[in-house]
Amino acid sequence: MGYLFLDPANFSPEPAVRQSGAFIMTDSNQLVYGLEMAPLTDFRMQTVNGTDYLTYWSGQNPTGANIGHGDGSVTFLDSSYEEAFTVCPKLNIVSNLEDPPPCTLDVHEHQVTPHGTLLATVYNATSADLTALGGPSNGYVQDCLVYEFDITTSKVLFHWSALEHIPINATHQPLISALGNGTQEAPLDYFHMNSIDYVNGNYLISGRHTWSVYLINGKSGEIDWELNGESGASFGSLPADGHFRWQHFARAHNVTESSMALSLFNNDNSENQNQTLLTTGLVFDLTMGAALSVAPSLLRHIETPSSPLSVKSQGSYIADLENGNQLIGYGQIPVVREYGPATDGSDLRWEARFGVDNIVQNYRAFKETWHATPAAWDPVLVLGKIPSESGCSSGAGFVSWNGATDVAAWDVYGGSTNESLELLGQVAKRGFETVFNVPRSGCVQVEAVQEGQGIRRSNIACL
């Protein structure tokens, strides 16, 4: 049920991806839609005020010691693949890009809220006292910011700073590493915010480098609680198999005034360690309110011991697909897995691989229902001759329509010239590109059939 939404790209300096960008695929490896663009991340379907859109981030990523974030905008495409909105705020931040773009949204999070606004991460190079980490008093960090925007105007509705609420010594990121050294040229990424979720007027955020998930009060900006992957923090001791580190994609589920379930992608590995640990999907049951100190219980621990994966960066865990299954995208390991509803991952239903480990990456993976008919481009028809063993050749037509999700069949028109086309018959749509027989000479055109009606014709091609 649904299509896969992927954004494959090169992870290593050695090019390994023929086409980077946004891709919608079936789970039988058929392309539905492709948009070649780089860099592009966080490609998915989201709903704004009852209308479905494709959304993605595009912009620029720093290199060297400043990798892992970026500056850009979020684009919304409607069901005809026309640009409906672009969120491009011009915030007063300091970027580490040599020639930063006009838009200042970070690469990590771009979540539409239930009330039709956009949550996004922003990174800001900021001066800070690093003496608590053995660094200089006049050092620099990346301050991670939460922003909520009006989608149509890019107006700021809410903002929050990690540096104003979370001490720098909460980090597990070394002061000096390949990812920064605390200088103005390469600020320490002490927090590394990589997800935001809207929770009943509050904001659930993930700090990868503090190994913590926080609930931020939407009125006061104060931290209501912290779930730390080592100590448990506000909730006390974590259950067995419930410890996490370097996590991504924290999401809230089944939220009430006194409880919620929290899912996350537990990398348990980072670029700074030599250890190799098993990456998992975790779901916790949290008791909130007056009983905040109640130890969380572990509802799910998703892994595949027979084929373990260890992921140092990126990744996503969708705990609640429409069909009741679960989807895990493994970030810098180009693998996506769909699991059944079992709480331990023992019922792996499906797996896709689309590159070599640590060379090809896919930031997040989603599975969504999507219906679309392109407005700006028509079906594309190509004709060719296929030789046979007898030495005679037969004609073949190849037709595709990038992004058209609901075409059921193709009406085939043919004639001796492009002005004498008549209906020859109909062929069922088969995958992204439908192949069908045509006369060995003459001209052909096809028309897409949707719900019994012809909706768009292709170009005319002749042999």
N, C-alpha and C positions, 0 to 999 in steps of 0.2 A: 504494500500500500504506500503510494507516494513515490516521489523521485528523490534521488541523491543530489545534494548540492555540494560541490567541491570547488576548491580554489588552489590547484596544484601550482607549485613554483619551484625554482632551483633553491636548494638549501646550501650547497657547497659552491665555492667560486667556479667550479667546473660545470659548464652548462650541461644539463641532463634532461631538461623538459623541452620538447619541441614547441609546445604552446602553453604559456602561462596565462592564467586568467580565471574566468568564471565558467563552470560547466555544470549543466543539469544532465544526469544520467539515469537510466533505468537500472534496476539491480540485475539485469541480464546483459549489462555492458553495452547498451545502445545509447548513443548520444541523443539528447533531446534539444539542448541549446548550448551554444558555445560563444563566449565573448573573450577574444584575445586581448589581454591588457595586463601590464605589469608596472609597478606592483599593485596587486589587488588582493584583499583579504575579506574574511567574514561575510561570504556570499550566502544569502539565504532568502527565504520568503518571510515577510512580516506583514501584519495587518494593521492598518491605520484607519480608525473610525469605520470599521466594517469592510474596507476595501483592501485586497491583497496587492502587495508590491514585492518586487525583487529589490534587495538592498545590498550594497557593498561599499567598502572603503577603498579609495584609491588616493595615491599621493606620492610621497617620497620617503624613503627609509635611509637613516644615517648608516655609515659604514664604520669599520674599525671598532674602537672601544665604545662607540655609541649605538651599536646594533641593538635591536630588540624593541624599538618603538619607531614612531614616524609622525609626519605631519601631512594632513590631507583633508578630504571631504567625504561625505556619505551621500551616495546617489540612490534615489528611489525610481525604479522603472515600473510603469503600469503594465497591464496585461496585454498591451500591444507593443511592449518594449520601448515605449516613448518615455523620455525623462519627465517625471512628474514633479519631483522636488530634488534640490541639492542643498544639503546642510553644510554651509561653509562659513563658520564664524571666524571673525578676525579678532582673536583674543590678544591681550597684552601679555604674551609669554616670550621666554627666551628659548630659541631652538638651537640645537647643535648641528643643524644642516648649514652648509656653507652658503647655499642660496635657497632659503626656505620658501615654500609655496605660500600663497596668500591665505590658505585655509589651515587651521591649526588643530584639527582633531587627530588624536592618536590612533594607532593601528588596531588596538585591542578590542574595545567594546563599542557597540552601536546598537543598543537594545531599545526597541519601541515599547513604551509603557501601555498599560491597558487604557489610559486616557489620551493616547495619541500624541505623546511627546517622545523625544529621543534622549536616551542616556548615552553618554560617551566619555571615554577616558581622554585626558590631556596631560602631557608631560611638560614640565617647566624647569629648566636649569636654574637653580636657586642657590645663593650663597648660604652656607651653614657651618656651624661649629662641629668639627669632626674629632675633637679631642677625646670624646668617649670611646672612639674606636682606635685611638692611637694616631690620629691624623691631625692636620693643622686646624687652628681656630677659624681660619679664613678659607675653608674648603668649599666644595660645591656638591650638591646632590640633585637628583631628578625628583622634584616634588610632583607627586601624582595627584591629579585633580579629578573630581567627579563633576560633570556638568550635565544639566538637563536643559534641553532646547525646545522651543517651538519649531516644529518641522518646516512650516511654511515660511517663517521669517528669520530663523536662526537666532531669535531672541533668547537670551539667557534667563532661565526660570529658577535655577538652583545651581550653586557651586559649593564645593567642599575641598579642603586641602588636607592631604595626609600629613604633611609636615607640621601643621598646626595642632594635630591631635595625637600623633604616634611618634614616640621618641626614636631617634636615629639608631640608638643601640639595641632596638628590637630586631635589627636586621641579622640575617644569617649570611648575607652576601659579604665576601671579603672586601676590605677597603681597596686593595689593589688586586685587580684581576684583568683578564682579557676584555671584560665588560665595563671597565672604568677604573679610575684611580683617585677620585675626589678632587680633581682639578677643574678649572673652568672649561677646559677643552674636552675633558672626559669625566663628567660628574658621576659620583657614586649613585647607582640605581638602588637605593636602600630599600625601597618598598615594592616596586614593580606591580602596580595595579593592572590586572588583566581581565577582570570581569566586574560588571555591575548588574544587579537585578532589582527591580522595583517591588517592594513588599509593603503593601497597605500604607503608603505614605512615607515609608522609610526606604533605605538603600542598603542592599546586601553587597558588599565588596570583597574581593579576594586580593590579598597582598602576598604574592608569590614568595618574595624574599623575607617575609616575616613568618611564613608558614601559618598564616592566620586568615580566617574569614571574619568579617565584622558586620554588625548591623548598625548603621548610622541613622540617628534620629532625624527625620526630615524637617522637624521644626527647629530644634536647638542646634543640630549639627554635632551633638555629642555622641559618643560611642555607647549604644545601649548594651551591647555584649560583644565578646570576642570568643571565637572557637579556635584554639591553637592546636596545630597538628601534633605537638609534642606533649604539652602539659594539659591541654583542654581549656586552660584559662578560665573564663567565667563559669564553665560548666563542670569543672573538676576532671577527674581522671577519665581518659578515653577508654573505650572497650578494647578487648583484644582484636587485632587486625584493623583497628580504627585509627591508627596513627597515620599522618600524612605530612608530606613536605613538598615544596616547590609546585604547589597545586595550580590548576586552572579551572575556569568555567564553573563557579559556584552558582547554584540555582535553588530557589525556594519552591516548595510544593506543599499543598494541603495546609495552608496557613490559617491558624485560628489565633485568638487572643492569648492562648496558653501553650500553643505548640506549633511546630512546623517540621517538615522533613527537609533536609538539606542534602543536595547531591553535589559532587565535585569530581573532577578528573585529578587523581592523585599521581602526579609524575613520579614522585619519590626519588628523583634524580635531577641533577643540574650539570651545567657546563663546568662547574668548579670542583667536582668530586670524581674520584677514580672508581668509587663503588658502583656496582650495577645491581639495582634492585628492581623488583617486579612492579610495573605500573598497573594501577587498578582504577576501577570506578567505585566510588563509595557513596552510600546514602545513610545519613544519620537521622535519628528521631530526637528532636530537641524539645525540652520542656522549658517554656519561657515564663515571664511574669514573676510572681512572688517565689516560684519554685525554680528560679534560674540556676541554682547551684546543683540541681539534680543531674547526675552523670548521664551523658547521652548514650543511647543504645544504637547499635549498628543494624540497620535494616537490610543493607545489601553490601556485598563485597565481590565485585565482578572481576574475574580474572580467567585466564586460560592456561593452566599449568602445563598442558601438553604443548603449547606454543606460546611461551611467555614473551612479552615485549617490554623493553626498558626505554623510556622516552625522556630525554633531557629537556625538551622545550615544546611548547604549544600543546594542543590537544583539547578534546571536548567529550562530554558524556551527556547524552540525552536519555534521561531515565524514564521518559513517559511518551514514547511514540504513540500515534493514533491507534495502532494495532495492538498495543499493550507490550510491545517489545522494547528493547533498549539499544541505543546506537553509540558506539565509541569510535571517535576519530583520533588517531595516534600521532598527530602533529608532525614532528620531523621524521617519524617512521611512516612511510606512505601506505598505511593500511587502515581500512575501515571495517568494523565488525558489527553485525547485528546479532544481538542475543535475544532469546526468549525471555519470559517474565521471571525465570528462576532467580533467586536472590544471590546465588554464588557464581553465576556465569557458566554453569555446567551445560546449558543448552545453546551453544553457539549455532546460529541458524545459517549464517552467511558471512563471507569474508571477501574483500576486494583488496588487491595490491596493485599499485600503479607507479612503481618506481623502485629504486635501490635505496636501502636504509641510509639515512643521514646524507643523502645526496638530493633526493626529491622530498619536498615537504608539503603538507596541507594543513593550514592553521586550524580550521575547524571543519567538521562534517555535519550536515543536517539532512533530514529526510522529511519532505513536505509534499503536500498536494499543491499542484499548480496548473492553472488553465490559462492559455495565452494564444493569441493569433497575431503575428507580426503585422505592423502597419507599414513600415518603411521598406520592406523588401518582399519580393514575390518568390514562389517556388522556383527552384533552379533545375532545369532539364538539360541533360547531356546525352547525346546519341553516340553509339559506337557499333562497330562490326566485330562479331565474335567468330573466329575461324572454327571450323569443325574438322573431324578426322577425314571426311570425304573431300576436303579441299574447298567446299563451299562455305560461304560466310552467312551468318544470320544477323539481323539487326537487333540491337538491345537499347532500351532506354533506362536512364538512371535519373531518378527525381528525388529531391529532398527539399525541405522547407525548414530552415533553422528556427527552432523555437515554437513551431506550431504543434500544440499538444493534443488537439482533438480531431485531427483529420482521420477519417475512417477509410477512405478509398480515394482513388484517382480516376477520373474520367479521361480516357485517351482519345484524342482527336488526330486524324491523319489525312493526308492528301498528297497529290503529286506536286503541288506547289503550296506556298504559305497562304494563298488566297482561296484554296479549295478544301479546307479542312472540314471533315465530317466526323461524327462520333463513331469510333471503332469499337468501343467497349469500356469496361471498367476493371481495374485491378485493385485488390485490397492493399492498404498501406502495410508495409512490412519493415519495421525498424526505422532507423533514421533515413536510410536511402532505400527506396523501392526499385527493384530491377524488374523489367518486363520486356516482352518481345515486341518488336516493331517491324514494319516492312523493311526490306533491304534497300529501299530507295524511297525518296519523297521526304515530306516534312511532317513533324509531329508537334503537338502541344498537349499539355495535360492541365486538368483543373482539379483543385482540391475539393473533396466532398466531405462536408461536415453536417451531421444530423440530416442526411438525405439531400442536402442542397449544395450546389457548386458555389464556392465562396471566393476563389482567386485562381487566375490562370498563370501558368508559367510562361517563360519565353518560348518562342518557336525555334525548333532546331531541325536541320535538314541533313540528310545523308546524300 
